[in-house]
Structure formats: structure tokens, C-alpha cells
Amino acid sequence: MSAVASPLPAQLPVIPFVRPVAGTVEIPGSKSLTNRALLLAALCDAPVMLTGALFSDDTRLMAEALRELGYTVIANETAKTLYVAGQGEAFQSEFPAELFVGLAGTAARFLTALCAAAPRGVYRIQGTERMNQRPMKGLIDALRALGAEIRCLGVEGFFPIEIHARGLRGGEVAIDATESSQMLSALLMVAPRAAAPVEVSLIGGVRWPFVEMTTRFMEQFGQPALERTGPDRFRLPAGGRYAYPGKNCPIEPDATAASYFAALPLVVGGGLTLLNLREGLQGDTRFVGVMAEVGLGTEVVADGLRVSFAMGAARGGVTRDFSGFSDTFLTLAAISPLLAGPTTITGVAHTRKQETDRVAGMVAELRRLGQTVHEHEDGDGLTITPNLAALRAARGAVIQTYHDHRFAMSFGILGSCDLHGDGKPWLTIDNPACCAKTFPVFFEVLETLRTRSTV
């Protein structure tokens, strides 16, 4: 079951499910993999067809930027394909290229690395006001150490930037990717284009699951496995050619987007099959294991993953470190008022510098719903003590989304609970259209499931 995007109101009251959910859900393609595949396809010598690709704000921005650089990118949203060609025609313009990345962190970091590795040209990259506040310094410093000329046009270490490309010379480089693993992923993907081997050493820690997703995807595009030369040190040979071996490069369903529908049966009862969702490149598949601890039933079936929950069964609070799959922590936090005990979430300090300060935002919205929330003093997490009576008393609450798609979708799942037993909306989502960043049809899919479950 899939849906077509339709205009959403400025504020959307969420209509609860009055019966348990039933059916199947087709999860859109992974944003993280779609934008990685676009970059890797751009680094190839021959055309590459992406299948099952995600069409959202972030991937459209990435595709349009590649067109501005001279690539041919043909999109077919109906077929969910992106065809990348014209690699030999890229970076040929005599005029500066102006690239806009909106609030897309993947596009921002990947395009910065791609343009720095280009043989020639001038490239100006900017984003929204919030994107211009998000971490870039680790990547900028690392690319400069490899010979890139990058000028920060505002505050040093942040967007907007101007790149005067002349390729990367290679050699030793240290990178601080503690604030975003995307910076290390960007560096690793362009490193084979350097004139000499690149020896990378990490400053501080990094959220490895996303980096591993990158390196395993690089292997699919013909690069050797990442060579470790010591603790937190890697070597990438120069001159490695990118080529995808098959006719089409399939994109996995988005494991983060799947988290909302994995949580839905815990909220409304019933069961769903998440089509084609399996363990693959994405670390966010670990979220299903967290839901199983809460009480969700899970079963691998022929066409994906079956999740189920019988209303009246126990739904317990959990304590988990989300550092390796932090995009899903909001899903758990949003439904925590319905759980039987406290929920503690750690490992999410870095999410304070994403689309918004996600920890502070979640604390504010849960408190708006009458929940007791302790924001950890080290800034790395929160503990939620549920209060069902206070949740019922918060009828009519309007959830602020901070222009962040994950707030809208997470609280959309909570609002699906028939909290008052009358089938009437009790929770409203402000700016639901922000879901266009990664899942434009989220609320249409949710409404289709509700309607079919009611029938």
C-alpha cells in the first residue's frame, strides 16, 4: 500500500485509529542511500540507474545540484528511478556554479567533498539559515589538508562556502567527525579520486553504523574494503575507479521511515507487514529490536517484516543508547507516554545540531503533553516518566515540529492512539508538510491505513 502526496493544512489534527491496524506498508527508499548512490554514481565513468530511489526534498536538492555541475540526472518519480550519466561532461563550465542544498545535511557534506575533488572550477554552496549553522568544520579542515581551497563566506567553518577546485593531492589527514558522521562518509567517498593514497585518522569518536553503510556501499561500486592501519586509522588507495557491476542499483527501503510504522501497532494494536524491509546496509534497522523490548511482536516473512501487538499486553519502558541509530530516538520518545514505565534515551547529544535541537525540542513537546521529562545534565539524553492522566488532560495540544520532519511523523504515530475512546482527534501537528524532506506521503499513508483498518 502506497499513496500520492496531497496538500496538507498548516495544522493537521491526527484522527485516531478506532480499530487495530492491518495491512501492508511500502516504505519509501532510503534518503541516506539515495544521496550516497547519487554521489557514487557521479564518481563512476559510466551511467548508473538507481531503482527504488527516494523522491523527497533532500534527494531532489542533491539531484538538481548534480545537474548544475554538468551531470545528466533523469528522474522518473512514477518508476522511482534516477538515471545518472554525463560524468565526462561535469565540471566543464567556465562560470562559477551556484549550488543550494536547503536543509539537506547529506547533500551539503557530499557536494562539498565532490566539488573539492573536482579538477577545476569555482563552486559556491549555501543552504537555509539553519543549514548555515550546522557542523561543517571537520570536513572543511580535512579537505583543506588534502589541498582543497575552500573559503567560508560567512562564519569560519560553516556555510556558505566557495570552493576553487584543483583536485585533491592525497596524503595524511585527520578529521573530527564527532558532530556528524556524514563528514567522514563524504571524505571517504571522494578519497579514491585523490592524486595519492589518503591516510585518514579520526579525532574523537564517530557513529560507525552510518560510516559502515558508506564503506559497504563503496564496495558495491567497486572499491576495496576499507583498510585499517591502526586504531581509528584508515588507508584509501588512489586511482580506484568507481563502477556499478549490475544494470540497476537498488535502493533499500528507508529503515528510519520504517520506524514509525514499526511503532504503530504498539499504539493502536494489530499488525503490519513492512514490505521488503530486511537487514541490509542501514544501522537504523536496529530500532525494531528496541520495539521488541517494549513488547512488539516481530517476524521475518517472505515479503518483508511482520510487526504486531495485541492491545492489553504489556508495553514496558526501556533504556537504550541510540548513538548508532539516533534518527529513530524521536519515534520511541514520542510514544513513551503510553508505556508502563520510564524510558531513558542516551547517545543523542549530536542531534542537537541537526534540523533543530532534537533533544530540547522533544523535551519541550513531551512536557507540553504533561509528561515528566528529565533532560540529562551532560546533554546526551533524556528520561521520560509517563503520565497517562496528564496526557488525556492535554487534549487539544498542538505539537510544534521546528521544521523537522521527524517530529511531525513521530507525534503523528502518538496521535493515532484513540486516547479518549471516541475516535476524535486530540493531538494536532503544526506544519505537517515538513515531512516532504524525507517522506512526502507519510500522512497520506497513515490515513489510508486508518481508513482501511476502520472498514
N, C-alpha and C positions, 0 to 999 in steps of 0.2 A: 504494500500500500504506500503510495506516494501522493504528493499534492502539488498544486501550482500556486505560486506566490500571488497574493492579492493585497491590495492596500489595507493597511492597519490603521486604526484610530490612534490619536495621540495618547490616549489611555485605554487600556483593554481590561475590562472585568473578565476574570477567568471563570468560566462556567464549570462547576464541579461534575465529576462522573457520579451518576446515581446507581450505576451497576459496575461490577468488576470489568476491567478491560479485557479484550480478547482480540486476537488477530495477529497480523504481521506488520513490521515496520521496515521500510527500506531506508537505511541510514545513508546520508549523502557521503560523497568521497571525502577523504581526509584533507583538511586545509594544509596541515604541515607537510604531507606527502605531495600534494598537488603543487605547492610552491617549490618544494625541493626538486620535484621532477621537472618543472619548468626551467629551473636553473641548470640542472644536469643535462637536459635536452639542448639547452642553448650552448653548452660546452661541447656537445657532440659535433662530429664532422658531417653527419647525415641526418635527414629528417627523422623525427620521432613522433609517434601518435600516442597520446595519453588517453586511456579509456577509463570510464567511471570517475572522471575528474569532477572536482567540486566547482560550482559556479556561485561565487559569492563576492562581496566587496573586495576582500583581500586578494583572491585569485584574479579577479578582473584587473585590479591595480597592477599586479605582477605581470600579467599578460600584456597590458597596454604599455607598460614601461619597456618590455622587450621589443614591442613594435617601434617605440620611439628610438630604440638603439639600432634599428635596421633589420631585426628578425621578422620573419613571416610567422604569425601566430593565427591560425584559423580555428575559430571556436564554433562548436555545434552543441548548443545547450540541450537540444532535444535528445541527441545521441550521447550527451555527456562526454564529448571528446574535445581534445585540444591538440592540434597538429602544429608542431614547431619545426620550421625549416629556415632556409636562407642564412645559415650560420656564416657562410662566406661573405655575405653582404653586410654583416653587422659591423659597427664601429668605423664606418667609412665616411661619415658626414664631416664636412669642414666646419660646421657650425656647432656651438655648444648645445648639448641635449638637455632638456628640462624634464626631470622625472618627478612625479608626485606619487607618494606612497600612502597618503591618508594616515590611518592609524594602524597600518599593517606592519607589525614588527618583523615578520619573516621577510616580506618584500624589502623593507628598509635595510636589513642586515645583508641579505643575499645580493641585492643590487649594488650595494656599496662595495662588496668584495668583487663582484663581477666587473664593475667599471674600473676598479683599481687594477685588476688584472688585464684590462684591455690594452692592446698595443699602442693605441693613440686616442686622442680626442679629449674634449672637456665635457664634464658631466656635472650638472647641478641637481642635487636631490634634496627634496624637502617633504614634510608631512604636515599633519594638522598641528595645532598648538600643543596638544597632549603628546603627539609623537615626537615633537621637538624637545620634550622633557624626558624622554625615555632613554635608557642607557645605550650609548654607542662608543664610549671612550675606549673600552677594551679592544674593540675591533679596529677602530681608527688608529690607535697606537701600534697595534700589531702589523697592520698593513703598511704604516709608515716605516716600521722597522725592516720591512721587506722591500723598501724602495718606493712606495707609493707617495705621491704628492697630494695630500688632502688638506684643504683649507676649511676650517669651520667659520661660517659666515656670521654666526651669532656668538653664542657661548662656546668656549673651547670644550671639545668632547661631545658635542651634541649637534643635531641637525638644526638648520640646513647646512649642507656642505657643498664644496666644489672640488671635483677630482680632476687633476691634469694627468691623464694616463700615459704611461710609458712601459707598462708591463711590470712584473714583479721579479726581483733578482734572485730570490730564494735565500737560504742560509738559516741561521738560528733566530728564533723569535719566541718571546714569552707573551702570553695572553692571559688577561684577567677576565674570565667569563662567569664569575660568580653571580653577576646580576642578570645574565641571560645566556643560556647555553646556545642560543641562535648565533651568537658572535663566534663561538668556536666552530659550529657547524659551517658557517659561511666561510671561515678561513680554510677549513679542511677541504671544502668542495673546490675552491679555486687553486689550492696549493699545487696540484699537478701541472698547472699552467705556468708555474714559475720557471725561470731560466736555470735554476739549480735546485737540488733537493731542499726541502723545507724541514727543519728540525724544530718541533713545537714543544714548548714546556708550559705547563699550567701554573698560573699564580692563583692560589686558593683552590677551592673546590669547584665542581661543576655538576649539574644534574645530568648524570650519564645516560639515562634511558633515551633522551632526545638525541644525544650525540651518537649513541649506538645506532639509532634509527638512521641517522645520516650516513654513517660509515657502511652499514649493511646495504643501504640503497646505492651508495657509490660502487660497491662490489657488483651489484646487479648491472651497473653501467660500465663494467669492465675494469674497474680499479682494483688493485690488490688489497688484501685485508690490511687494516691499519697495523703498522709495525711499531710495537712498543720498544723503546730503547732504555727505559728506566721508569721509576715511579712517576706518573704524570708527565711522561715524555714520549713523543711520537715522531716518527720519521716518514715523510711522504716523498717518494722519488719524483724527479722532474720528468717531463716529457710523456707522462702517461696519457693515452688517448681515451676519450670517453666514447662509448658506443653501446647502444642497447641491442642485445642479441636477437630479440624477437620482433615480430611485426608490430605488436602493440605493447605498451607499458601499462599494466592495470594499476589503478589506484585503490587501495583498501578503503572500506567504509571508515568513517571518522569515529575512532573509539571514544573521543571526548563527547561528541554529539550523542553517541550511543548511551552515555552515562545517564542522560535524562530519562530515556525510555527503559533503562535497566531499573531505575528508581521508581518508575511509575506504578508497577504492581504493588510495591510496598506501601504506596499512598492510597491506592484505590482498590487493591485486590485484583485477582485474576492472573492472566498470563499473556505474554507476548513472545513472538519469535522475532529476534533481531537478525534480519536476513544477511547472510554472508559475513557475519561478524565472527572472527576467529582470532586466535593468537597470531600475530604477524610482526610487523616492524614497530608497532606503536606500543609504548610503555603504558599508555592510559588504559589498556585492556585490564590492568591490574585492579581497576575500580570495581569490577564485577566481584572480585574476591572480597572487597570491603563490604559490598552489599550482601554477600553470602553470610558474613559475620553478623550483620544486622538481622538477618532472617530470610533473605531471598533464596528461593529455590532456583538452581541453575542446572542446565543440561545441554550438552553439545548435541545438536541434531544435524541431520543431513544438510539442511539449508541454512544453518547458522547457529545461533544460541537461543535457547528457550529459557525465559525467566518467568518466575511465578511466585505468588504469595496468597495464602488463604487468610482473609480478614479475620481477626480474632486471635491469630497466632502471635507469638511474642515478637516484638521489634525492639531489640536492645541497642543502647548506645555503644559506641566503640571508641577506642583510642588508636589513632593511626598517624604515622609520619607520611605526609603526602609529597615529600620533596621530589620524588621521581615521577609523579603524575599529578602535579599541582593544579592543572586546569580543571580537574574534577572535584576539587575540595568544596567548591561552592554548591555542587549538587548535594553532597552529604549535609553540609551545613544548613541548606535551605529546608531540608525535610527533618532536621533534627528535632524541631518542636513536637513531632509526632512519635518520637522514640520513647522508650520506657525509662531511660536513664541518661546520665550526662554523656556528651560526646566531646572528645578532645582531639583537636587537629593541630599538628605541628609540621614544620618543614616548609612553611609558605611565606617566609619573610620577603623573598624576592618578588612575590606577586603584588607587593605594594607599589611596584614600578611598572605595572602592566597597563592595560587600558585605563585603569584607575587604581587607587589603593584598595585592593580587593579585600584585605583583612579588615581595614577600618570600615569599608562600605558594608561588609557582611555584619560586622558588629552593630552598626547603626540600624540596619534593616531588621535584624532579629530583635533588637531592643524595641523597635517600632511595633513589633508584634508581641511585646510584653515578655520576652524571654530574658532570662538571666544569663548574661554573657560576660565572661572574664577574658579580657584581652591580655595575653601574656606579656610580662614586663620586658622580655627580650625581643618583642615584636615579631616572634616567629610563629605565632599561632593563637588559638582561642579555645576556650572551653564553654560549651553551651549546656545549661541545665534547663530541660524542657518544662514548660508550664502550660498545660493544655487549657486550663481555665482562662488564663490570660490571653491565649491565642484566640479563643472564642470571643473574648471581650473586645478584641481588636478588629471586629467586623467593620468593613469599610476602609481598611488601611490601603494606602497607595504606596506600592513599593517603588522606590527610586532605583533606576538602573545605571546612572552615572555614564551613560553612553556605552555601557558594557554589556555585550550580548549574553554573557554567562549569568549575569544577574537576572535578566529577563527570562531566560529559559529555566534556570533553577527554581525560581519562585513561581513560574508557570506550572511546574510539577506540584509544588506545595498547594497552590490554589486549586488543583484538580481534586483535592480531598473534599468530600461532601461533609464538611466540618459540622454543619448545623442540621444535617439530615433533611434539608428542604430543597436541594438541588439549585439553590440560588447562589450567585457569586458573592463572595465575602472578601475577596482579595483582588486588587486592581494593579496592573503592571503599567508603569509610566514608560512611554517611548518604547513600545514593543518592537518597533521597526528596526531597532539597533541589532536585532538578530540577523539582519542582512549581511553582517560581517562574515559569518560562517555558515548560517543555516536559515536562509531566507524564508523557507516554508515551514518553520518549526510550529508556529501556532496553527497553521492550516492542518498539518499532520495531527497535532494534538486534538483539534476539533473533529477531524474525521474519525479518529479512534473513539472519541467520546460519543459521537452520533451513532456509530456502528455498535458500540457496546450497549447503548440505550435501547436500540432496536432489538 
